[in-house]
């Protein structure tokens, strides 16, 4: 009788476990269908697929002159980025800094550091003006981009008209200093399944310096501190 009760209890426990497993599985399956929303349409997806690549893929159709961009920039951008791209307060700087990248206090602006003009156009298109993202028309977008490039001496004629037709001709000064990640080929000789553990330097590895979280980023033309 005792053995029969043990078998019956085991069978009951197994039944409960299977029932719970089925219930949980059903609940999880039901959680995927909440009865709200709908599958995104091609038009809706296109509204978010607005990335612009350095090779020009994704450029919107439009055009705008530097001169027209000046008025738009002063109205919608200068409050944060300064009238000449010098920045206001702690907002990002857009121009200046040429020749500073090799210094201890580099200024990374569009003209001094950025590699591609498409990055500028793409960012303005999706994120600016602050608080009113994607409110610019395509022509306004090209005009403001042209003016920012003018502030950086990339475009030198204020009557120049930037468009999807000639955008690929724009080159930023620091582009040659950005290279593709070629570690798969240039460092392949160092890749080994079993690391070399011979001819190692004698003694135990020692920490000779620590970079603190604070005072590392240079400010006010002073070099950072390292303890």
C-alpha positions in Angstrom: 0.0 0.0 0.0 2.8 2.4 0.9 4.5 1.8 -2.4 1.2 2.4 -4.2 0.8 5.7 -2.5 4.3 6.7 -3.4 3.6 5.9 -7.1 0.3 7.7 -7.0 1.9 10.8 -5.4 4.7 10.8 -8.0 2.1 10.6 -10.8 0.1 13.4 -9.3 3.1 15.6 -9.0 4.1 14.9 -12.6 0.6 15.8 -13.7 0.7 19.1 -11.8 4.1 19.9 -13.2 3.0 19.2 -16.8 -0.2 21.3 -16.3 1.8 24.2 -14.9 4.3 24.0 -17.8 1.5 24.0 -20.3 -0.2 27.0 -18.6 3.1 29.0 -18.4 3.8 28.2 -22.1 0.3 29.3 -23.1 0.6 32.5 -21.0 4.0 33.3 -22.6 2.5 32.7 -26.1 -0.4 34.9 -25.3 1.9 37.7 -24.2 3.2 38.0 -27.7 -0.3 39.0 -29.0 -1.6 41.9 -27.0 -4.2 42.9 -29.5 -2.8 46.4 -30.0 -0.8 48.0 -32.8 -0.2 46.6 -36.3 2.7 45.4 -38.4 4.7 48.4 -39.7 4.0 49.3 -43.3 6.7 50.0 -45.9 5.8 53.7 -45.7 6.2 53.8 -41.9 9.5 52.0 -42.1 10.7 54.4 -44.8 10.0 57.3 -42.4 12.6 55.9 -40.0 15.1 54.6 -42.5 16.7 57.9 -43.1 20.4 57.1 -42.7 22.8 58.9 -45.0 26.0 57.1 -45.8 29.4 58.6 -46.8 29.0 57.2 -50.3 25.8 59.2 -50.8 23.3 56.5 -50.3 20.2 57.8 -48.6 20.6 61.4 -49.6 17.3 63.2 -49.8 16.4 65.2 -52.9 16.9 68.9 -52.3 19.2 71.9 -52.6 20.1 75.0 -50.6 22.5 77.9 -50.8 25.0 79.0 -48.1 23.4 82.4 -48.0 20.0 81.0 -47.3 21.4 78.7 -44.7 22.9 81.7 -42.8 19.5 83.1 -41.9 18.1 79.7 -41.0 21.1 78.9 -38.8 20.8 82.2 -36.9 17.1 81.6 -36.3 17.2 77.9 -35.4 20.7 76.9 -34.4 22.8 79.9 -33.1 21.1 79.9 -29.7 22.9 76.7 -28.8 25.9 76.5 -31.2 26.8 80.2 -31.4 26.5 82.6 -34.3 29.7 81.3 -35.9 29.6 77.7 -34.6 31.8 78.6 -31.6 29.1 77.1 -29.3 27.1 78.7 -26.6 27.6 77.5 -23.0 28.2 73.7 -23.0 26.6 73.0 -26.3 28.7 71.3 -29.0 31.2 73.4 -31.0 30.7 73.2 -34.8 33.6 75.2 -36.2 37.2 76.1 -35.4 40.0 74.0 -33.9 42.1 73.7 -37.1 45.6 72.4 -36.3 44.7 71.4 -32.7 44.3 67.7 -33.0 47.9 66.9 -32.2 47.9 69.2 -29.1 47.1 68.2 -25.6 43.8 70.1 -25.9 42.3 69.2 -29.3 39.1 70.9 -30.5 37.0 68.5 -32.4 34.7 70.5 -34.7 33.1 69.6 -38.0 36.0 71.1 -39.9 38.9 70.1 -37.7 37.9 66.5 -36.9 34.9 65.0 -38.6 35.6 62.6 -41.5 32.5 62.9 -43.7 30.1 65.7 -44.6 27.3 63.1 -44.7 27.6 62.7 -40.9 26.7 66.4 -40.6 23.8 66.2 -43.0 22.5 63.0 -41.4 22.7 64.3 -37.8 21.0 67.6 -38.6 18.3 65.7 -40.6 17.4 63.3 -37.8 18.1 65.3 -34.6 18.0 69.1 -35.2 16.9 71.7 -34.4 16.9 70.8 -30.7 13.4 70.2 -29.6 12.0 70.2 -33.1 13.8 67.3 -34.7 12.9 66.4 -38.4 11.0 69.7 -38.8 13.4 71.0 -41.5 12.5 70.6 -45.2 15.0 69.1 -47.5 16.0 72.4 -48.9 16.4 73.9 -45.4 18.5 70.9 -44.5 20.9 71.5 -47.4 21.0 75.2 -46.8 22.0 74.9 -43.1 24.5 72.1 -43.8 26.1 74.3 -46.5 26.4 77.2 -44.0 28.0 75.0 -41.4 30.5 73.8 -44.0 31.0 77.5 -45.0 31.8 78.3 -41.3 34.5 75.7 -41.5 36.0 77.0 -44.8 35.1 73.7 -46.5 32.8 75.7 -48.8 34.2 79.2 -49.5 31.5 80.8 -51.7 28.4 82.0 -49.9 26.5 81.7 -53.1 27.4 78.0 -53.4 24.3 75.8 -53.7 24.7 72.4 -52.1 22.4 69.6 -53.4 22.0 65.9 -53.6 23.7 66.2 -57.1 27.0 67.7 -55.9 27.1 66.5 -52.3 29.5 63.7 -53.0 32.2 66.3 -54.1 32.4 67.7 -50.6 35.5 66.4 -48.6 36.3 67.3 -45.0 40.0 68.0 -44.2 40.4 65.2 -41.7 38.9 62.4 -43.8 42.3 60.9 -44.8 43.1 60.3 -41.1 40.2 57.9 -40.7 41.0 54.4 -41.9 39.1 51.2 -42.1 39.6 48.7 -39.3 42.1 46.3 -41.0 43.1 44.2 -37.9 41.8 41.0 -39.6 44.7 41.3 -42.0 47.4 43.6 -40.4 47.3 41.7 -37.1 46.5 38.2 -38.3 50.1 37.1 -37.5 49.5 37.8 -33.8 46.4 35.6 -33.6 47.2 32.3 -32.0 45.0 29.6 -30.5 47.6 29.0 -27.8 49.3 32.2 -26.6 53.1 32.3 -26.5 54.3 31.9 -22.9 58.1 31.7 -23.5 60.8 34.4 -23.2 58.5 36.4 -21.0 59.8 39.4 -19.0 61.0 38.4 -15.6 59.2 39.3 -12.4 55.6 40.0 -11.6 53.6 42.6 -13.6 53.3 45.8 -11.7 50.9 48.8 -12.0 53.0 51.9 -12.5 50.3 54.5 -12.9 46.5 55.0 -12.7 44.4 57.5 -14.6 41.7 58.9 -12.3 38.2 59.5 -13.6 38.5 63.2 -12.8 41.1 65.6 -14.1 41.8 63.4 -17.2 40.0 65.5 -19.7 42.1 68.7 -20.3 40.3 72.0 -19.7 41.2 75.6 -20.2 44.4 74.8 -22.1 45.9 72.8 -19.3 47.2 69.2 -19.7 45.4 66.5 -17.8 46.7 65.0 -14.6 47.7 61.4 -14.2 48.4 59.9 -10.8 
